[in-house]
Amino acid sequence: MHGGYTHPAGTHTGYPTRNHGGYALCASIGGPGPSPLDILRQENKVLRETIDEASQGWDHAAGTADSPTTPQNALTTTDAHTPSELSNPGTGFADYGGPSTHESPAFVTHKGKGSMIEAIKIREASAGIGQRITRSITRSIPDTAKLLLKEGGYAALSDRILVLRFRPAGAPPVTAVIAYAPTDAADDAVAKDAFYEQLHRDVLSQTPSNHFLLVLGDFNAKITAASPDAHPSAVSLLERELKAAKIDIPTTAVHPIGALAAQTATCPEDYWSPAFDAIASADDVRLVDEYGSISPIPRHDGTDVFKWDDYLKGHEAHFRYRWSEFRRIRSEIDRNEGGLDQFAQGYKRYGMNRGTHEGRTGTWYREWAPGAKALALIGDFNTWKPKDEHWASKNTYGVWELFLPDSKDGKPVVPHRSKIKCRLETASGEWVERIPAWIKWATQEWNEIQFNGVNWQPEEVGAPGEVHPDKAYTFKYPRPPKPRNLRIYECHVGMSSKEPKINSYLEFRKDMLPRIRKLGYNCLQIMAVQEHAYYGSFGYHVTNFFAASSRSGTPDELKALIDEAHRLGLVVLMDVVHSHASKNTVDGINMFDGSDGGMYFHGGERGNHWMWDSRLFNYGNWEALRFLLSNARWWMDEYKFDGYRFDGVTSMMYRHHGLSYSFTGNYNEYFGMDTDPEAVVYLMLVNNLLHDVFPNAITIGEDVSGMPTFCRPWQEGGVGFDYRLQMAIADKWIDVIKTRNDYEWDLGEIVHTLTNRRYSEKCVGYAESHDQALVGDKTIAFWLMDSAMYDCMAAPGLGPQSPVVDRGIALHKMIRLLTFVLGGESYLNFMGNEFGHPEWIDFPRVDTTDTSTGALIPDTSTGALIPGNGGSLEKCRRRWDLCDSPGLRYKDMCAFDRAMNHLDKAFGFISAPHQWVSKQDNLDKLLVVERGDLVFVFNFHPTNSYTNYRVGVKQYSDYAIVLSSDEEVFGGSNNSSNNHNNNNNNNNNHNNNNNNNNNNNNNNNNNNNNSSNNNNNNNNNVNNNNNNNNNNNNNQLAAPAAATTTTTTTTTTRTHAGHGHRFRRTHGWARLA
């Protein structure tokens, strides 16, 4: 690896010069990158299971039935030409998609009627479909087509590509593609380019990836129009078989010939992230959710989770108690409420709902307010003065009920969009007005301070996908399948515009969703959805839990946003707040009936969060449980969210709320008197509800404590989350950047923080989230470059350059990639941080002053005197114009972020179980990491660069660079790609002259083996000797890595300097050749 912080004159400086800013390398087994055929197979996200019984005795693509090929071998044996536009290392690698190669099926051949067909055992597991389809395609191509045609139609794109669509009973549509690859025309690169280009453009871009079955066949036919009979087309063969079987040939195909070709893809993401098939979602097709049933409570004592951790046995009594409480509450809900599923549908009963009473149709209003002495509904409909018929009656459970029959013309008494509140008398005799606790929308007029509840019940229902201001939105597209790992784009709709304004749901839908999809993220996490009266709270001081924030639009416009995200293949998570609530009374739920305790919150000190200045829920209260569990189901049921990021879970689980408390890992900190078992049991209940009713639900908990069993299923006695946010990583990066110079970075300490997570409990890693972007803090980019971002972000030749910016961009890319690789089983990025957004987020604020003295009032949580910003939105937006400008270097960081995501799409390494850090050298400042099938090398040294650096790897194979942060498209010098290409062009020469070019100790293969063994036995000595002499020969090192044996864990690497070369496997070592 060359480069690093190397001055052109040869002297080492503290900062790199332009294009020598350090970088990270990622290498893959098996050549310079996936072929188009590899990618097509990887893109198959539904049919991922290798054929088993059906494959026995068949000829494999490379090998025999007794020794089946690995997926990697099977992929590389097929003759598939790589189109030139996909082999450009600066663009193509960033666009590759699909799951990891180790998850691809093993493809086999079947010889029949002169054809070769790849047999796949079909596994259908798309969202909402619980049943499993297993069907082996073991017939010849015409027979297969005939089978599929019985349930669908076909379309011919050319004489070589045939598309069939069919819908198995009770399942989503499946697409089969029969393609005749021109393998006998190996010398005709242009023809093969055209074939694969059409297959990508006209098939993949128009086919939903979650319903895609690819069947590739080869009739050994040459491309020729002169002898169509000798080389029949797919269509003619199909029709011949149909006629012989006396099956009518359809006159209307699913797609007319050429229709798909007319809808050509316009950008790479259209190939690798195809939008949902428009045909499968015609205008008259609407989404119908399928729900699971609540599972029974396992018959154990809550200690089943101990099988993962023997140290938990010391706290057996705690686990037994919380499990007994969970069983007790579940049993009482089953006995008294008709089950957990019914209990969590309180939104169908409470608040404003259409219904009947004594044979009349009308509107029901119900509210739990046990301390109230009287309650009436007021609003626009009665000019805010209740009549006799507008007073509710109270039942024995403290629930107030009111039925308003429709008027004589059949119209609701309380019209759609009309403002409402309830007026009630408290136990002390005070009359107050409140927004209904279960209100579904609340708005604030421009000239008013307080919010008003709004009756949101559109009388008309729109067509699927239709956005109309006064029609209920009808969902059109199915939920995407649950991803194996998440690449989360954390966003805030209101601040997503490049203009200083509050952005709308529809603008976000139009402008932001395509951007997020292009970046390669597969998950959208939306903040500030629940209504919050104070915009500056970032959505965390919720006032109306069932209402979508009105600042950005209507409830149905939010639904349209989510539906469009689903069409683009994005799962959508909501940042839900069940840890606390706003203290507001007039427009919130605090002291709803006038009482401090007794309703949703604890009373006294326990019910108040002293730092957040908010109210804390009483998770042991029956109606509080109904309210929160119903809220969790509401957003997934009504709005089709796919899951949640639960905010502030640490505050919930501990009575000290994690404040002024340092968790050391001692189990007494998690399972002692400081733990709040009522809150933990609630979290078990909500995970039980969501994962049973919505089988593909995703739940992420924001827990800084690292509580054991947090991400183990509730059935075992765990808390039940799918993921925990790995919050310590961001703090570590900021600490390293703030307090240490480049020579003081402790790689072992960094790696420990990145990998410090519990076995079998998944985490979401991130280098920075919205927390680091808020006013008072700095993003990583701003910490690295600070004021230089104002003057020196112009592209070379267009403005002044700065070594600070060179260093900052290099480290920004490397920090994020290392976190991406090692930080967890999923990854999160906050909106705008992917391109190093400058400055900070500052929501509009006004000075908070004492009315009598005019002095500033200190912040309630920090005690600091923070002046307002005059209500400005200037820094409450995202400057997309910066990363979109070709003349600024923000685009380089954005391009690298996109490449990282697409690298995971191609190889699926984030969630791969193999993770191993094979080298962490604080002298060389070099890390080597394996994750999945990839090897990563990170050079963090501020001045040194290395060539011929050997590292140990798990698998014996040739390695090729598939990602380098030094690429020119990422703002690098492109040295690694140049050397990589040179090595490809002179591969034989390199191998034949290995002892001259690389390592004088290796005269031949046998000597190299001996050298490897000797180096392995004297690992520390060799490293020391090489480190002492690393200034010779341009720092050309041949130091072995710390481990050479095959392991079951992953290796981690990062690079911060220089340009690298292709990874070459040399008898137990991987050499950067």
N, C-alpha and C positions, 0 to 999 in steps of 0.2 A: 504494500500500500504506500503510495507516494503522497506527497503534498503536505497536508496538515497546515500548521501555521509556519510555513516556510517562506522566507523572504526571497524575492527573485534573485538577489545578489548572493544568496547562499547563506546569509547570516540569519540566525533565528531571532525572532522578535516575539513580543508578548501577544501580538494579534496577527491573524492571517491577513494576507493581501487578498485582493479580489480574486474569486474563483479558487481560493485555497482555504476555504473555511471549514474544512472537516466534513465528514460524511459517514454514513453507515452503509454497510454492504449486506445484502441478503442473497444467499446462494441456494440453488435448487438442484436436486438430482436429475440427471437425464437430459442434458442438452440446454440450449439457450433459452428455452421457454416452451410453453404449451403450443402444440399445433392447433389449427382451427378445429380439427377433429377432436383433439383432446378437450378443447373448450366446449364443443357441442356436447360431448359426453358429460363433462362436468356440470354443464348447465341443466342437465336432467336432475331436477330436484325432487321428483316424486318416486322414480323407479331406481332406487339406490341399492337394491339387495342383490347379491350375486346369485346366480342360478345354482341350485344344489342338486336335487335328485335328477332333474331333467338334463343336467350337464354330464352326468356320469356316462362314460363310454364315448363321448363325443370328441372330436378333434378340437383342441384349443388353438387359439390364434398363434400361440407360440408355446409348444409343449404338447403333452399328452394329458389324457384324463387323469392319469395317476399323478401327474405333476402339473397341476393347473398353473397358469401364469398368474403373477401378481397383477393387480390393476395397472401398475406402472408399466410392466412389461407389455401387457396387452395393448396399452395405449400407444406405445412406441413402435409396435410392429406393423401397425396399419399405415399404408402409404397415403399420406395426406399432405398436400402441398400447403405451405404457409404463405398466404397472400402477403405481398410486400408491405401493404399498409398496416398489417398487424404485427410485423416483425420489427418495427422501429422501437428500439429500447426506450426512447423518450416518450412514446405515446402508447404503444401497444401493450406494454406490461401493465400500465395503469388501467387498462380497459378490460383485462381478462376477468371472467366471472366464473361462478360455479363453486361447488363445495370442494373440499380437499380431495386430492387424488386418492388418498387411502379410503375414501368413502365411495369412490366410483365402483360400478360393478365390474366383475371379471367377464369380459366379453368372449363368447365362444362362437364357433362356426357350425353351421348345419348344412350339409350338402343335399340339395334336393332340387330337381328340375333345373339343374345347371346354375343354381343361384347360391349365394352365400348370404345367410341372414344371421344376425347376432341375436341370440336368445337372452331374454331378460326376464327374471321373475318380477312381476309387477307388485309393487307395494304402494297402496294408496293410503295416505294419511293426511289428507288436506283438512283444513280447518272446518270444524262442524260435522265432519263425517267420522263416525265412530267405527264403522265397519271396515273390514280389511278385504281388499280384492287381491287375490293371488291367481294370476293367469300366466302361463308360460307360452311365449310365442315360439312355437317349435315347428311351424309350417314354412313352406316356401313363400316367397314374396306374394305371388298371386293369391295363394290360399289365405294368407294373412289378410290381404286386402279384402278378399271376399268375406271373411269372417267379420271384419270391422265394418264393412259397408252395410251389413244387416241392421246396424244400429246408428247409422249416420250417413254422411255423404262424403264426396271427395272433390278435390280440386287439383288440376294439373298445372303446375307452374312452368314446366318444360317437358321435353321428352325424357328427362332424367330425374325429375323431382315430382313426387306425388304426395299430396297431403290428404290424410283421412281424419275425420273427426267423428267421435262417437261418444255416447253418454251411457256408461254402465248403470244398471238399475240402482237408484238411491245414491249415486255418486256424481261428482262434478264431471264436466266434459274431459275427455282425454284426446290428445292429438297424436296421431302416428304419422311419421314422415318416412317415406320410402325413397331413398336416393341412390342412384347408380353412379358411384364415383368413377371417373375416367382413369382407372389405375393403369391401363395399358398405354396410356398416352403420357407416360412419365416425362417424356422429353418436351411435351407441349405445356410449358409452364403457364402460358397465357390462358389456355383453355381451362386448366385446373384452377387458376386464380378466379376465372369467371364463374366456374361451377361453385366453388366455396363461397365466393362473394354473394352469389345469388341465394345460396342456402342460408347464409347469415341474414342477409338483408330482407329476403322475402318470406322467410319462415320463422326464424327465431324472434325477430323483432315484432312479429304479429301473433306470437303464441304465448299464452300464460305459462311461465316457467313452472308453476306448481301443478300444472296439468299436462306436462309435456312428456311424451314417449318418443324417443328417436330410434328408428330402425334403419340402419344403413345397410344397403346391399350392393353387391358387385357382380354384374353379369359378364365381366371381362369384355365389355363392349367398348369399341372405339367410337369417338365422336365423329360421326359421319352421317350426312344426309343422303348419301348415294344408295345405301342399302338398308332401308328401314325394316324390311322383312327379316334380313339376316340378324339385325340387331334391334329387335322391337323395343318400343318405348314402354315406359311404365303403364301408360294409359292403355295402349293396345294390348299388352299382356293381361291387364286386369279385365278388359272388356272381353277378351277371348275366353278367359276362365268363366266369366259370368254367363256368357252365351252358352258355353258347354254345360254349365250347371242349370241352365234355363232360369236364370235370375234376371229380372228386368234391369236394364241399365237406366239409372236415373237421368231424367232430362234436365234437372236443375241440381247443380252442385252446391255444396255449402258455400264455396267461393267460386264465382265464375272464373274461367281461365284468365289469368293475368290480373285479377282483382287485388291479390296480395301484393303483386309487384308494383301496383300503382301507389301503394301506401309504404313507400320506402322509408327506411330508417334515416334519420338526419344526423345522428350523433352516436358515438360509440356506446353510450349507456343504453341506447335503444336495442343494441345487440345483446348486451350482457345483463340488462335489467329490464326485460320486456314488460310492457304494461299489460294489464289484464286484457284478454281477448274480447274485443267489442262484440263479436258474434255470440259469445257465450253470455253476454249481458245485453241482450236486445232491450228495446225500450219498454217492453211489457214484462221484463224479468226483474223481480225485486228480491232483495236479500231476505232470506228467512233463516234466522238464527236457530241453531239446534243446541239444546241445553242438556247438560248432564244431570245426574241425580246425586243427592247427598249420600255419601258412603257411610256405612255403619261404623261405629266406634270400635276399633280393635280391642280385643280382650287381653290387655296386658296392663301392667301397673305404671306405665310411663317410662320404664327403664330400657325399653327396646333399643333406644338410641345409644345405649352404652356400648353396643357392639363396635362402634366407631372410635371409642375413646375410653379406655379402662380407667383413666383418672377421674371420670365422672362418677365412679362408684362411691367416691368419698362424699358425694352430695345426693345420695339416693333419696333421702327423706324429702329434699326440696323437689326433686322430679316427681316423686310419688304424690306430693301435695298438689302441685300445679296440674298434674294429670287428673287427679280426683276432682279438682275444681272444673277442669274442662269437661269431664264426663258429666258432672252434676248439672252444669249449665246447659249442655247439649240435651241432656235427658229432660230437663224442665221445659226447654223450648219445644222438644218433640211432643211432650205431654200437653202443654198449654197453648201452643201457638201453631200446631199443625206441621211442625218441622222447621228446620233452619232455613230452608228455601222460602217458605211462606213468611216466616218471621222477617226475612230480609227484603220483603217487597212492601214495606210500609209506605213507600211513595205512591202506591196504588190506593191507599186508604187515607193517609194523612195529607194535609194541604188541600189544594183545589183539584177535584177530579169529577169527571162526568159520571153520572149514574142514575139510578132510579130509586123511587121511594113510593110505596103504596100505589104502584102502577103508573106513576108519573115520571117523566124524564126531566132531569135538571142537573144541578151542580151541588156536590157535597163539599163542605169545608169542615175539616177536623183539625183540632189542635190540642196537644197535651200541655196543660197549664194547671197543675194541681193546686197551686197556691192562689189562683185567681178566684174572685168572688162573683164576677160577671164578665161576659165577653161578647162583643158584637163585631160584625164585619162591616167595614166602611170603605169608601172609595169613590171613584168617578161615577159608578153606577147609582149611588144614592146621594151624590153631592156631599159626601163625607159626613152625612148625618144619618145614623141608623134608624130605621123604622122598626116597628114591633116585630116584623117577620125577619129581621136581620140579626136578632139576638140568638145566640147558641145556647144549648142546654148541656149540662155537665153530667157525665155518667160516674159510676162508682170508682172508676180507675183514674179520674182526673182528666178525662178526655172531653173536650167541648165539641159538640156536633151541631151542624147547621145544614139544612137542605133547602136549596133555592130552586123551585120548579121553573121550567122554562116559561116564557111569556106565551100569550095566545098564538102569536105568529110562529112559535117554535124556536125562537131565538133565546140563547142563554141570557139570564138576567144580568150576569156579569160578563160583558163582551170580551172578546179576545183583545189583548193589548191594553186593557183598562187598568188603571192604577188601583191598588188595594192595600189596606192595612187592617189590623184588628185593634179594637179599642177595648181595654180591659181594666177592671178594678182590682188592685192588688190587695193582699191580706191586710195592709195598713190603711186601706181606704183611698189610696192615691189612684187617680185615673191616668193611664199611660197608653201610648200608641206603639205598636210593634209591627214589624214586617213578619208575616207568617213564617214560622221556622222552616217549613217544607216548601217555600216559594221556589218556583222554577225559573224566574227571571226577576231581576231588580235593576232599576235604572236611576240615574241621577240627571236631573235637568241642568242645563248650563248655568242657570241663575239660582240654583238651590244647593245647599250643602248636604242635606240628608238624602239618602236613597229612598225610593218607594218600591214596594212590591208591585209586580205586574202579573196579571192573569194571562199566562201564555198557553192558549188552547186554540190553535188555528182550526177553523171550521172545515176548511178544504184540505184535501191531501194531494200533494203534487205527484206527478209521474216519477218513476225511478230516475234519480239523478237531477231532477228539476229543482232549480233554485228560484224561489218566488217569495217575496216579502211577506205574503199572507197565506202561504200554503205550508202544511207540514211536510218536511223533507222525507222522502222515501229512499232508503238506502238501496243501492244498486249492486255494489261489488262485494264479493265475499271477503272475509278476513284472510289475510295471508297466512300461510302455515307458520307455526312457531319456529323461529330460527334456532339453529343449533347454538349459535352464539350471537350476541347483540353488538352491533356497532351503532351506538346511540348518539343521536344529534339532539342535544338539550337546547331548547329554544323558548323564547318568549314572544308571543304573537305581537303584543303591543309595541315592542321596541325593535321589531324586525325590519322596519323600513329604513331606507337610507336617508329619508327626509326626517327632520325633527317634528315628528307627529306620532300619534298612536295609530298603529297599523290595524287593519281589519282582517277578519277571518278570510274573507274572499280575496283580499290582496295577497295574503300569505299563501293561500291556495294556488293562486295564479303565478306568483313570482318566486316563492320560497321552496315549494315542494319540488319543482324541477331541479332547482339548485342542489337541494339535499340529495336527491336521487343521483344526480350527476357525480356528486362527491363519493358515492358508493356506500352511504350509510343505509342500514336496513331497518332502523328503528327511530321513531320520532318521539321525543319526550317533551311534552308541552307543560310549561310552567304557568302559574297564575290563571288557571281555568276557573276555579271556584271564585265567586264574586267576593271582592274585597274593597271596602270603602276607601282605604288608603292605598293609592297606586304605588307609592314608594315602599310599601312592604314587600314588593316583589311577589305578591300573591300569597304570602304566608300568614297574614292576619285576616283569616276568612271571616266574613260576616254572614254570607248566605250560602250554605253548603250544597244545596241542590241547584243553584243558579249558575249558569255560564256567565262569565264576565261580560257585561254589556258594553264596556268600552270598545270592544272589537267587533261587536255585531250581535246578531240574534242567535238564539239556540239552534235554529235550523241552518244558519250559515256556518256554525261550528260543525254541525253534522256533515255538511257538504265538504268541508275541509277534510274531515276524517275519511269520508268515503273516497275522495280523490287520492288521499294517501294510500288507502288500501288498493286502489286501482294501480298505483305505481309500485306496489309490492312492499310498502312500508308498514310495519306494525306500529301502532300508536299507543304510547303510554302517557298517563296523566300523573303529574306531580300532585298527589293528594295529601291534604293536611288533616290528620286525625290526632295530632299530638297536642294541639292547643287551638284556641279560637280568639278572635278579636274581643276586646273588652267593650266594644260598642254595645249600647243597649237599644237605642232608638232604631238603628238599622241592622243590628246583629241579634244574637240569641242569648247574650249575657243578661242575667236577671230578668228573664222573659216574663215571669209572672210576679216579679218584684222581689223574689227571694234570692239571697246570695248563694245558698246551697239548696239541695233538695230537688233540683232539676238536672240539667245535663252536666253540671260541674261540681267538683268538690267545693265545700265552703271553707272560709277562713284562709289561712296561709297555704294549706295544701292545694287549694284551688287556684292559686295565683303563681305565675311564673315571674320571679322577680327580675330576671334579665330581659325577657322578651316582652314584659308588660302585657301579658295575655292570660286568658283563663284556661284551666286544665280540666280535662274531662274526668268524670267519675265512671271508670270502666266497670265498676260493680253495680251500676244502676241499670235496671231492666230497660227502661225507656231510652237511656243513653246508648245501650247496646243496640236496641232496635234502630235508633237514629243513625248510628255509625255504620252498622252492617248494611242497612238499606241504602245508605249513601254509597258504600262501596259497590253494591250491585247496580245502583241507578246509572252510574256513568258508563258502566260496561254494557248494560242492557239497553238504555235509551240512546246513548251516543256512540256505541260500538267501540269504545276504547278497548284495547287488547290487554291492559294491565295497568299497574301502578308503580310509581316510585313513592314509597311512604316516607314522608318528611319527618325529621325529628324523632326517630324511633328510640334513640338513646335517652332522650328526655322522658319518653313514656315508660321505659322499662326500669328506671331507677328513681328512687325518691329524691336523690340529690341531682337528678337530671343531667348528670355528667358534667356539672359546672364545678370549676375549681377542684377537679378530681382527675388524677392520673391513673389510668389502668395499666397495671404492670403485667397482667397475664395470670395472676394468682386466682385460682378458681373461687376463692372465698369472696372476691369482688363481684362475681356474677351471680352467686347463688346464696347470698346471705341476707341479712335484714335490710340492706339498702335496696334490694330488688322489689319491685312492685308486681306481685304475682297476678293481680287483677288485670294489669295492662298486658302482661305476657300472655295470659289466657285469651284476652281479646284478640291479640295478634294471631294466636293459634286458630281462633274461631274464624277470623276474616280470611285467613289463608285456606282453611277448610272450605269455607263457602265459595271462594273465587275459583279454586282449583277443581272443585267438584262440579259446580254449575257451568263454568267455562273451562273445559279441559285444557285449552291452550293458553290459559291466562298466565301472565308473567308478573311476578311481584319482586320488587327490589326494595330493600330496607336501608335507610340511611342510619347506620349504626357505627359510631366511632369506637365503641368499647371492644368489639370483636367477641361478643358473647358466644360461647360454644353452643352448638346445636341450632344456631340462628337460621342456618340454611339447610337444616335437615327436615324432612317431611313431618307434618304434624302427626301422621299415623304412627311414627316411631316415638313420638314424644318431643319432637323438635318444634321450633317456632313456625317453620313452614315456608320461609321465603325461598325464592329461587336464587337470588343473588344478594350479596351485601356490598354496599359501596365501600371501596377501599380508600377511605378518606385520608389515611396517613400519607399516601404517596404525594399528593399535592403539597401538603405541608413540608414534606422532606425536600422536594425540589426547590421550593421558595427559600427554605433555610439554607440549602447548599449555595444557591445563587447569591443570596444576600450576604452570607457570612464568610465565604471561602473563595480564594482565588483559584485559578484553573489547576494549579499544581497541588492544591490541598484537597481536591475532590477524592473522597474515600469510596472507591468503587464497591468494596465489600459492604460498606454501610448502606449504599444506595441499593444494591442488589437485595440485601436483607429486607429493607423496607418494601421493595417491590414484590418479593416472594413470601412475605410474612403473612400467610393465610392458612387457614385450617384445611387439612386434608378432607376431601369429599364435600367441602362447602364452597360453592362458587362465589366469585367476586367480580365486580365491575371496576376495572382500573381506569384512572384518568390522571393526566398531568395537571389539569386545572379545570375547574367548573365555573359556574356563575359566581361562587363565593370570592374567587380571586379577582374577578373583574369589577367588583363593586367599589364605589368611591371609598377611599381610605386604604385600599390595597392596590396591588398592581398585577397585571397579567405577567406570564413568563416572558413574553416578548418585550414588555415594557421594562421589566427588571433587567433584561439583558441589554437593551439598546437605549432606553430612556430618551433623553433629549435628541439623540442622533436620529430618532425616527422622524423628527420634524424637518430635518434638512437633508438627510443622506439616504433616502429610500428610493431615489431615482435609479432606473436601470442604467447599466454602464453606457457611457457616451451621452447620457441625457441629463446628467447632473452630477453634483459632487458625490464622491464615494467615501466610505469610512471603514476602517478596520473594525470598529465597534459593531457596525451593522453586519459586516462579513462574519464576524464571530457569532453575533446574536442569531443570525439566520441559520448558521450551521448548527448551533446548539439547540435552537428551537426545533429543528427537524429531528435531531438525534434524541432529545429528551422525550419527544412524543413517540418516536418509534420504539425506543426502549420500553416506555410505559405500555405501549401497544402490545409488545412482545411478551413482557414479563409480568405486567401489572394485574392480570386476572384472566378470567375465562370470557370476559367481554370488555368493551371499551366505550368510554363516553367522552364527548367533546362538546363544549358550550359554543353556541352560535357566535361565529366571528373569530373565535380563537384559532381556528384552523389556518387563518392567514395572518395571525399575529396582530389582531386589531389593536390599534394604538389607544392610549389613554384609558379611561375607566368608564363605568356605568354610573350615572348620577340621575336618579329620578327627579322629577320636578318637586321642589320643596320651597316652602316659605319659612321665614324666620319664626321660631317658636319663642314668644316673648311673654314675660309677666305683664299682664294688663295694667297693673298698678305702677310698676317701676319702669317698664319698657326694656328691662334687661333680658338677655337670652336665657332660656330655660335649658339646663343641661339635659343631655340624652338620658332617658330613664335606665338604659341598660349599661352604658359605659361611663356616664357622668361627665362626658366631654361636652364642651360648648361648640356646637356645630351650626354655623350660620346656614341659612337657606340659599337657594340659587335663583331666587326670583321666579320660581315656577317654570324654569326653562326645560325644554326637551332636547336641547342641543346635544347633550351627552347621553341621551336615552334613546339611542338609535344604533344601527349598524351600518358602517360606511362601506357598502358593497362596491361603491365606485372605486375604492382603493384597490381591492383585489381584482377587479375587472379591468383595470387600466394596464395596458401592455407596457406603459412607460414606468411602472413602479414595481418594486421587488416583492410586494405583498403577494403577487401572483405566484412566485416561486414556492412560498410556503404553502399556499393553497393547493398547488399542483402536487406537492409531495404528500399532503394529507389525503388527497384523492388517490394517489398511488398506493399508499398504505392500505386504504380500505379495499381497493381492488385486488391487492396482493392477497388479502385474507379471503376475498371472494374466490380467488383462483385456487388457494391452497388450504383454506380453513384451518390455519395454524393457531389462532387465538384459543380455541377450545380444545386443541389437541392435547392428549394426556402426556405426551412426551415433552418434557421441559427440563433442560439441563444446562447449567452454567459451567462450561468446561474450563474457562480461563477468566480470571479477574486479576489482572496484574496492575498494581498501583504504581509501579515504576514506569512501565510502558504505557500506563493509563489505557489499557486495552481489555475489552471484554469479548468473549466468544460465547454465543448462546445457540442452542438448538431448541427449536419449538416446532413440533410436528415433523414435517419432512424438510424443513428449512434450517439453514445455518446462518446466523447473524454475527457480524463482526463490527465492533464499535471501537474506534480509536479516539479517546478523549484527550490525548496529549496535545497541549497547546502549541508545541513546536516540532516534535518528532514525527517522522513519517517512516513507513516500513515497506520493504519489498521482500518477496520470497518468504513470507511469514507462514510457517506451518502450524496448523491447529488440528487437534484430534477431533474426529467425527465418529458418529455411531455407525453409519452405513458406508460400506466400501463402494464407491462409485465415482464417476466424474461429476463435478459440480460446476454450475454456470451461474453467473450473476443474473438475478431476476429483478433486483432493485438496488439502486445506489443513490444515496442522497447527493452525490457529486455530479449527477446528470445535469446537463446544461438547462434542461427544462425545469429543474428544481433550483436554479441559481448557482449550480456548481461549475467546475472547470471541464467536466466530461472526460477527465483523465482515465477513470476506471473503465469507461466504455471503449475509449480508444485502445487501451491496452488489451481489453477483452477481445476486441475485434482483431487486433494484431495477433493475439494468441490463437484465435480461431483460424486466421489465414496461414499461420505458420505452426499449426498444431504438430505435425509430424516432425518438423525441424526441432521444435521445442522438446519433444520426447526423445529424439535421437541424440540431442546435445544437452541432455539434462545436467550432466556433470559440469559443463562449461557455463551454462546460463543460470542455473539455480543453486546447486549445492555441490561444492567440490568434494564433499564427503561421500556423495552417492555416485560411484563409478558405474554400477549396473544394478539390476533389480535385487540380486542377492546381497550386494553390499548395502543397498538401501534398506533392506530388511534388517540387516545386522545393525546398521546405524540407528534405525528406529527403535530396535530393542534396547540398544545401549542407551540411547537418549531416554527411553522410558524408564530404565532402571536408575538413571542418574538425573532424574528430572530437575531437581532443585539445583544441582550443580550446573547443568547445562544452561538453565535460565539465568543463573547468576553470571556465568561467564559471558553469555551473550549480552546481558544487560550492561556489563562492564565495558564491552567493546562495541556498543551499538552506534558509535559515531563513525565507524569505519565503513567504507564502501556505501555511502549514502544510506546508512542504517539498514543494510541488508542482513536480516536475521533469519536464521534457520532454527529457531527455538521450538521445541515441541510444546504441545499444549499440556495442560495439567492432567488430562485424562485421555486415555486412548482406547479403553475398553468400551464395549457396547453396554449401554445403560438403558433403563426404562424411564429415565427422566430427561428433561430438555436442556439444551445448552443455550446460553444467552450471550450475545455479542453486540457491541456497538462501536461505531467508528466516528471519530471527530476530525480526523486529519487525512489529507492526501487523496490519492486516487488508487483504486484497487484493481485487481486482476481477476480473471476467472478462477474459481476454486477448482483445483485439480487434485484428485485423490491419488496419493503415492504411497502404496504399501503401508497402510495404517495411519497415514496423515493426510489431511486435506491441505494442499499447498495453494497459496495465492500465487499462481504461476506468472 
